[in-house]
């Protein structure tokens, strides 16, 4: 898994299209959750939905809201929210990622713009996330704004939802 911290800025048209897609995903998620008959009641479905969204939010923010001085803690948080298979894929790159963050004095202030559950069942879920980050580093003057669109796959492991895949999407 290669993490890229640079994506092109969105045009107004692209941003509007993204907003429409996310709104449709949220609407589809609500319909899907209402129709999902595997959960005992509405309260339980809402709790599961909240757990899935919280796990996705935490992982995306661990990537987009990071500071060179706290990279170790944030990497531990990121790895702690992943399935074993994703940890095994990501961990060999974690040291290089951390070194690059420190060497370039990277500081990002990330936030979640919108999230929607694309699919969910008792053991897995996919969440679509739109995030932004204001990035500063030793090589640039001032800050730069970035927009990210991610698809986050989660699996239920025991009583926790863990990230099993994460990819940047166009």
SULRADA-V111268 format. One record per pair of residues at least 24 apart in sequence whose C-alpha atoms are under 8 Angstrom apart, sorted by the first residue. I is the first residue (numbers start at 1). GAP is how many residues later the second one is. Records with the same first field share a line. If there is no record, write none. Layout:
I: GAP  GAP
//
This chain:
1: 88  89
6: 140
7: 139  140  141
8: 138  139
9: 136  137  138
10: 137
22: 92  93  94  106  108
23: 93
25: 91  92  93  103
26: 89  90  91  92
28: 90
29: 87  88  89  90
32: 87
33: 87
36: 85
38: 83  84
49: 68
51: 110
52: 73  75  102  109
53: 62  63  64  74
55: 26  106  107  108
56: 71  96  98  107
57: 55
59: 104
60: 71
61: 49  50  51
64: 44  45  46  47  67  68  69
65: 42  43  44  45  46  68
66: 40  41  42  43  44
67: 34  38  39  40  41
68: 30  33  34  37  38  39
69: 33
71: 27  30
72: 26
81: 80  81  82
82: 80  81  82
83: 72  74  79  80  81
85: 79
86: 77  78  79
104: 33  34  35
105: 31  32  33
106: 29  30  31  32
107: 28  29  30
108: 25  26  27  28
109: 24  25  26
110: 24
122: 34
123: 32  33  34
124: 29  30  31  32
125: 28  29  30
126: 25  26  27  28
127: 24  25  26  27
128: 24
//
